[in-house]
Amino acid sequence: MKETRVLMGMPITVLMVGPAANKVAIEKVFDYFKYVDETFSTYKDTSEITAINNGTLAQEKWSADMKLIFALSEKTKLETKGFFDIRTPGGKYDPSGIVKGWAIWKAAELLRKDGFKDFYIDAGGDIQPNGVNAEGKQWAIGIKNPWNEKENVKVVYVTDQGVATSGTYIRGFHIYDPKHGNRAIDEITSLTVIGPNVYEADRFATAAFAMGREAINFIEGLDGFEGYMIDKEKVATPTSGFETYTRPSITS
Amino acid sequence: MSNAKKYIIAGVLVVAVVIFIVFANSKSTPVAANTPSGGTDTSTTTDNTAPSVTPTSTAGAGTPPVTTTEATGASGYKDGTYTGPVENAVYGNIQVAVTISGGKITDVEVPVAPSGPGHTDQVTASAIPALKQEALVAQSANVNVVSGATQDSQAFQQSLAAALSQAS
């Protein structure tokens, strides 16, 4: 069972394998994304984050999830030596770089708690897979060619590792380097990170992208993560263990 | 605020997050809270202070809200392919086409996309001596799903919303 809806400004796809897949489960996932959108969208007048940015919501009134996201953002900022920062050049908070992966991961948890084992959730190109695909094999995930959206430049095979890609080729230069006068990052075009889950992959893909070409070295230094970086000259640099994901392995 | 204060707040936050993660672990699926090498101090204490961050944002004009049309379900849309207008984004034009089958969204394409990052004239030296580089090679293997950069610019959302409204 597969369904795509537009929420949080992007297509979100849920695919569930097996006869147990049902509409109730899918609705639960989309309801969750709707809740995340209504809380964290900087585009919505009525969201909690907008109220915070407008100074109309006192800190003691923040929701538990909002406090958690701010805490996780601060933790990520420390772990990335300041390259991840939800505070934008304009002074407003935009936690979308961490909320997206976190929300996908939480939505996947909802499905797992209900006993579903084989599925994926894809929100705007960040993916949380689980188990195996309809053929009983690892999920095959393509990495898009930044210059040709119909082409994949790599295929990785995963069971439940999260895959997240940061890039400038669609949004324009939206990722800022907080360390250097907030100039927009334009050395690299695309950074794909494979991590233990999509929350981890997404926050580090977002943070590392702001490091320019050093991004891949940062991912190389993280235990349990692999990455694939593509620069403006169309040259790619994988981390040293990345290739192990490009070979499918036999699953029972 | 002073650097000392920053470190204290940061330390409190880290401790609070660790407590939360330990608490969450005790009742649900384990969280892989990977800490990179050279990472933060994660000693646990009995400090129950809630995470506190003092926002220092100034009031001012925010980003105007974007009307995001959300697919409402099985019978929400008429079958067909609908193309939104070409929207102008700072970095180029973008146009979105959405395909509806069985009343549901089955494909979202971008027939007009920004031309992509320009080609630099300078030859930039590789800053990664330890990792090998490679050229991009198109892969023909079948995939279940594709990972790529987020398409959530305002222009993308506007074109997509317009395409979906044609399907309603």
Interface residues (C-beta under 8 A of the other chain):
Chain A: E3 T4 R5 V6 L7 M8 G9 M10 P11 T13 L15 K34 D37 T42 Y43 K44 D45 T50 I52 N53 N54 G55 Q59 K67 L68 F70 A71 L72 E74 K75 L78 E79 R87 G90 G91 K92 Y93 S96 K100 E109 R112 K113 Y120 D122 G124 G125 D126 I127 P129 N133 W139 A140 I141 G142 I143 K144 N145 P146 W147 E149 E151 N152 V153 K154 V155 V163 A164 T165 S166 G167 T168 Y169 I170 R171 G172 F173 H174 D186 E187 T189 S190 T192 G195 P196 N197 E200 R213 E214 I216 N217 E220 G221 L222 D223 G224 F225 I230 K232 E233 K234 V235 A236 T237 P238 T239 S240
Chain B: A10 L13 V14 A16 V17 F20 S28 T29 A32 N34 T35 P36 S37 G38 G39 T40 A50 P51 S52 V53 T54 P55 T56 S57 T58 A59 G60 G62 T63 P64 P65 V66 T68 T69 E70 A71 A89 V90 Y91 G92 I94 K104 I105 T106 V108 E109 V110 A113 P114 G116 P117 G118 H119 T120 T124 S126 A127 I128 A130 L131 K132 Q133 E134 A135 L136 V137 A138 Q139 A141 N142 V143 N144 V145 V146 S147 G148 A149 T150 Q151 D152 S153 Q154 F156 Q157 L160 A161 L164
